[in-house]
């Protein structure tokens, strides 16, 4: 099945939907974004302190200080 998004003038919307339904097209209603869901998800995002990030910085410095072995 192919998904098609079209912009229809408001005055012709019901006519076009009726024709498409008669042709067997499934019209899905627009999904409205629920802002409270987004806020709830954002509230559950963890916050890292400077001490938490220090481990990454130390690892980065240790990696940069590695030298290739001479054969």
MMTF fields as JSON, N, C-alpha, C and O atoms, coordinates in Angstrom:
{
  "mmtfVersion": "1.0.0",
  "mmtfProducer": "UNKNOWN",
  "numBonds": 283,
  "numAtoms": 284,
  "numGroups": 71,
  "numChains": 1,
  "numModels": 1,
  "chainsPerModel": [1],
  "groupsPerChain": [71],
  "chainIdList": ["A"],
  "bondAtomList": [4, 2, 8, 6, 12, 10, 16, 14, 20, 18, 24, 22, 28, 26, 32, 30, 36, 34, 40, 38, 44, 42, 48, 46, 52, 50, 56, 54, 60, 58, 64, 62, 68, 66, 72, 70, 76, 74, 80, 78, 84, 82, 88, 86, 92, 90, 96, 94, 100, 98, 104, 102, 108, 106, 112, 110, 116, 114, 120, 118, 124, 122, 128, 126, 132, 130, 136, 134, 140, 138, 144, 142, 148, 146, 152, 150, 156, 154, 160, 158, 164, 162, 168, 166, 172, 170, 176, 174, 180, 178, 184, 182, 188, 186, 192, 190, 196, 194, 200, 198, 204, 202, 208, 206, 212, 210, 216, 214, 220, 218, 224, 222, 228, 226, 232, 230, 236, 234, 240, 238, 244, 242, 248, 246, 252, 250, 256, 254, 260, 258, 264, 262, 268, 266, 272, 270, 276, 274, 280, 278],
  "bondOrderList": [1, 1, 1, 1, 1, 1, 1, 1, 1, 1, 1, 1, 1, 1, 1, 1, 1, 1, 1, 1, 1, 1, 1, 1, 1, 1, 1, 1, 1, 1, 1, 1, 1, 1, 1, 1, 1, 1, 1, 1, 1, 1, 1, 1, 1, 1, 1, 1, 1, 1, 1, 1, 1, 1, 1, 1, 1, 1, 1, 1, 1, 1, 1, 1, 1, 1, 1, 1, 1, 1],
  "groupList": [{"groupName": "UNK", "atomNameList": ["N", "CA", "C", "O"], "elementList": ["N", "C", "C", "O"], "formalChargeList": [0, 0, 0, 0], "bondAtomList": [1, 0, 2, 1, 3, 2], "bondOrderList": [1, 1, 2], "singleLetterCode": "X", "chemCompType": "L-PEPTIDE LINKING"}],
  "groupTypeList": [0, 0, 0, 0, 0, 0, 0, 0, 0, 0, 0, 0, 0, 0, 0, 0, 0, 0, 0, 0, 0, 0, 0, 0, 0, 0, 0, 0, 0, 0, 0, 0, 0, 0, 0, 0, 0, 0, 0, 0, 0, 0, 0, 0, 0, 0, 0, 0, 0, 0, 0, 0, 0, 0, 0, 0, 0, 0, 0, 0, 0, 0, 0, 0, 0, 0, 0, 0, 0, 0, 0],
  "groupIdList": [1, 2, 3, 4, 5, 6, 7, 8, 9, 10, 11, 12, 13, 14, 15, 16, 17, 18, 19, 20, 21, 22, 23, 24, 25, 26, 27, 28, 29, 30, 31, 32, 33, 34, 35, 36, 37, 38, 39, 40, 41, 42, 43, 44, 45, 46, 47, 48, 49, 50, 51, 52, 53, 54, 55, 56, 57, 58, 59, 60, 61, 62, 63, 64, 65, 66, 67, 68, 69, 70, 71],
  "secStructList": [7, 7, 7, 7, 7, 7, 7, 7, 7, 4, 4, 4, 2, 2, 2, 2, 2, 2, 2, 2, 2, 2, 6, 6, 7, 7, 7, 7, 7, 7, 7, 7, 7, 7, 2, 2, 2, 2, 2, 2, 2, 2, 2, 6, 1, 7, 7, 7, 7, 2, 2, 2, 2, 2, 2, 2, 2, 2, 2, 2, 2, 2, 2, 2, 6, 7, 7, 7, 7, 7, 7],
  "xCoordList": [0.852, 0.0, 0.893, 1.94, 0.503, 1.263, 0.608, -0.618, 1.438, 0.93, 1.078, 2.13, 0.017, -0.003, -0.549, -1.6, 0.158, -0.298, -0.619, 0.227, -1.85, -2.26, -2.873, -3.467, -2.711, -3.318, -4.563, -4.497, -5.693, -6.975, -7.546, -7.528, -8.058, -8.708, -9.886, -10.597, -10.08, -11.147, -12.503, -13.297, -12.777, -14.101, -14.321, -15.469, -13.264, -13.384, -13.065, -13.142, -12.716, -12.252, -13.276, -12.934, -14.497, -15.506, -15.786, -15.986, -15.803, -16.038, -14.899, -15.143, -13.682, -12.521, -12.482, -12.199, -12.764, -12.773, -13.843, -13.617, -15.005, -16.092, -15.685, -15.906, -15.099, -14.673, -13.602, -13.651, -12.643, -11.567, -12.101, -11.656, -13.035, -13.62, -14.348, -14.279, -15.049, -15.747, -14.76, -15.099, -13.536, -12.505, -11.758, -10.865, -12.122, -11.51, -10.297, -9.554, -10.094, -8.958, -9.279, -10.375, -8.318, -8.469, -7.909, -6.738, -8.741, -8.318, -8.09, -9.005, -6.846, -6.504, -6.626, -6.166, -7.24, -7.348, -5.966, -5.075, -5.819, -4.557, -4.325, -5.244, -3.091, -2.741, -2.344, -1.407, -3.06, -2.748, -1.71, -1.857, -0.673, 0.368, -0.144, -0.687, 0.039, -0.39, 0.812, 1.762, 0.773, 1.919, 2.192, 3.338, 1.17, 1.41, 2.25, 3.048, 2.082, 2.916, 4.373, 5.271, 4.605, 5.967, 6.585, 7.751, 5.81, 6.32, 6.657, 7.66, 5.817, 6.064, 7.348, 8.138, 7.559, 8.779, 10.006, 11.036, 9.898, 11.017, 11.326, 12.484, 10.312, 10.518, 11.286, 11.928, 11.225, 11.919, 13.34, 14.032, 13.779, 15.138, 16.102, 15.908, 17.13, 18.076, 19.002, 19.289, 19.449, 20.372, 21.697, 21.741, 22.783, 24.099, 24.824, 24.802, 25.46, 26.221, 27.618, 27.987, 28.384, 29.75, 30.618, 31.518, 30.34, 31.101, 30.819, 31.717, 29.581, 29.233, 29.966, 30.408, 30.088, 30.732, 32.253, 32.928, 32.79, 34.238, 34.831, 35.936, 34.121, 34.602, 34.84, 35.836, 33.94, 34.096, 35.283, 36.023, 35.457, 36.568, 37.9, 38.846, 37.975, 39.2, 39.494, 40.65, 38.475, 38.652, 39.133, 39.98, 38.599, 39.005, 40.476, 41.227, 40.888, 42.278, 43.206, 44.273, 42.803, 43.626, 43.758, 44.83, 42.703, 42.731, 43.628, 44.363, 43.575, 44.404, 45.881, 46.732, 46.197, 47.595, 48.223, 49.424, 47.45, 48.006, 48.936, 48.64, 50.039, 51.0, 51.064, 50.925, 51.272, 51.405, 52.734, 53.749, 52.723, 53.945, 54.894, 54.467, 56.172, 57.199, 57.66, 57.915, 57.772, 58.188, 59.669, 60.211],
  "yCoordList": [-1.176, 0.0, 1.232, 1.239, 2.242, 3.476, 4.563, 4.65, 5.387, 6.492, 7.769, 8.027, 8.555, 9.783, 10.905, 10.765, 12.005, 13.173, 14.26, 14.637, 14.76, 15.808, 16.972, 16.794, 18.155, 19.355, 19.693, 19.908, 19.737, 19.976, 21.285, 21.529, 22.137, 23.363, 23.004, 22.03, 23.786, 23.536, 23.366, 22.527, 24.139, 24.085, 22.784, 22.401, 22.105, 20.869, 19.621, 18.507, 19.791, 18.682, 17.555, 16.396, 17.866, 16.812, 16.085, 14.87, 16.801, 16.18, 15.22, 14.088, 15.667, 14.831, 13.604, 12.504, 13.773, 12.64, 11.624, 10.416, 12.12, 11.232, 10.421, 9.211, 11.072, 10.379, 9.339, 8.213, 9.72, 8.796, 7.587, 6.462, 7.804, 6.687, 5.732, 4.516, 6.267, 5.415, 4.588, 3.505, 5.097, 4.362, 3.373, 2.663, 3.329, 2.37, 2.894, 2.12, 4.197, 4.789, 4.912, 5.327, 4.549, 4.674, 6.033, 6.329, 6.842, 8.173, 8.13, 7.859, 8.403, 8.405, 9.826, 10.777, 9.966, 11.305, 11.801, 11.015, 13.126, 13.716, 13.427, 13.497, 13.104, 12.857, 14.189, 14.851, 14.552, 15.775, 15.456, 14.494, 16.263, 16.052, 16.508, 17.603, 15.653, 15.966, 16.532, 15.805, 17.823, 18.468, 17.932, 17.943, 17.467, 16.934, 15.662, 15.406, 14.859, 13.667, 14.051, 13.428, 15.089, 15.554, 16.084, 15.818, 16.824, 17.365, 16.244, 16.31, 15.222, 14.096, 13.372, 12.997, 13.174, 12.523, 13.371, 12.842, 14.675, 15.557, 15.577, 15.71, 15.446, 15.452, 14.215, 14.237, 13.143, 11.91, 11.829, 10.835, 12.866, 12.878, 13.13, 14.05, 12.311, 12.463, 13.655, 14.013, 14.242, 15.371, 14.899, 14.299, 15.175, 14.748, 15.914, 17.032, 15.648, 16.688, 16.787, 15.971, 17.786, 17.939, 16.752, 16.352, 16.189, 15.013, 13.808, 13.013, 13.675, 12.578, 12.717, 11.726, 13.944, 14.19, 14.128, 13.957, 14.264, 14.249, 12.918, 12.891, 11.83, 10.504, 10.482, 9.928, 11.074, 11.09, 11.949, 11.593, 13.06, 13.948, 13.269, 13.368, 12.58, 11.864, 10.752, 10.54, 10.05, 8.977, 9.545, 8.953, 10.67, 11.32, 11.714, 11.498, 12.289, 12.711, 11.492, 11.537, 10.409, 9.204, 8.628, 8.156, 8.661, 8.139, 8.997, 8.469, 10.305, 11.204, 11.069, 11.339, 10.657, 10.515, 9.199, 9.004, 8.301, 7.024, 7.269, 8.075, 6.576, 6.681, 5.328, 4.288, 5.342, 4.109, 3.45, 4.129, 2.146, 1.446, 1.435, 1.318, 1.556, 1.478, 0.044, -0.593, -0.469, -1.855, -1.925, -3.014],
  "zCoordList": [0.0, 0.0, 0.0, 0.647, -0.696, -0.813, 0.031, 0.111, 0.655, 1.463, 0.638, 0.052, 0.603, -0.182, 0.678, 1.304, 0.707, 1.455, 0.442, -0.369, 0.495, -0.438, 0.336, 1.399, -0.223, 0.358, -0.447, -1.658, 0.24, -0.415, 0.116, 1.323, -0.793, -0.309, 0.598, 0.349, 1.63, 2.612, 1.95, 2.377, 0.927, 0.284, -0.487, -0.716, -0.889, -1.678, -0.862, -1.381, 0.383, 1.212, 1.313, 1.079, 1.65, 1.826, 0.514, 0.518, -0.601, -1.909, -2.261, -2.679, -2.095, -2.421, -1.52, -1.994, -0.222, 0.699, 0.31, 0.378, -0.096, -0.496, -1.727, -1.772, -2.711, -3.93, -3.608, -4.105, -2.781, -2.437, -1.666, -1.899, -0.765, -0.014, -0.946, -0.763, -1.948, -2.923, -3.735, -4.213, -3.892, -4.626, -3.73, -4.194, -2.454, -1.542, -0.796, -0.192, -0.836, -0.144, 1.341, 1.716, 2.176, 3.622, 4.028, 3.788, 4.635, 5.066, 6.568, 7.346, 6.96, 8.377, 8.915, 8.283, 10.066, 10.652, 11.089, 11.412, 11.087, 11.522, 12.985, 13.801, 13.311, 14.706, 15.333, 14.889, 16.345, 17.07, 18.14, 18.894, 18.195, 19.201, 20.56, 20.703, 21.541, 22.889, 23.642, 23.932, 23.959, 24.586, 25.979, 26.428, 26.666, 28.014, 27.949, 28.851, 26.893, 26.724, 26.523, 27.089, 25.709, 25.486, 26.775, 27.066, 27.535, 28.797, 29.773, 30.485, 29.802, 30.701, 30.312, 31.179, 29.006, 28.549, 28.876, 29.295, 28.686, 29.001, 30.488, 30.882, 31.303, 32.747, 33.204, 34.254, 32.427, 32.782, 32.239, 32.457, 31.536, 31.013, 32.167, 32.962, 32.248, 33.351, 33.096, 31.954, 34.174, 34.109, 34.681, 35.755, 33.953, 34.396, 35.028, 34.513, 36.135, 36.828, 36.205, 35.361, 36.626, 36.137, 36.54, 35.802, 37.719, 38.163, 37.268, 36.992, 36.82, 35.915, 34.583, 34.002, 34.111, 32.826, 32.915, 31.9, 34.113, 34.303, 33.846, 33.304, 34.053, 33.642, 32.132, 31.666, 31.381, 29.926, 29.507, 28.589, 30.171, 29.856, 30.166, 29.385, 31.303, 31.664, 30.664, 30.3, 30.223, 29.242, 27.917, 27.248, 27.551, 26.298, 26.369, 25.417, 27.491, 27.65, 27.624, 27.012, 28.284, 28.307, 26.899, 26.521, 26.142, 24.773, 23.891, 23.056, 24.065, 23.257, 23.593, 22.746, 24.807, 25.228, 24.799, 24.989, 24.231, 23.77, 22.581, 21.699, 22.576, 21.475, 20.78, 21.423, 19.493, 18.752, 19.112, 19.263, 19.246, 19.577, 18.391, 17.242, 18.672, 17.628, 17.517, 18.539, 16.351, 16.151, 15.906, 15.715]
}
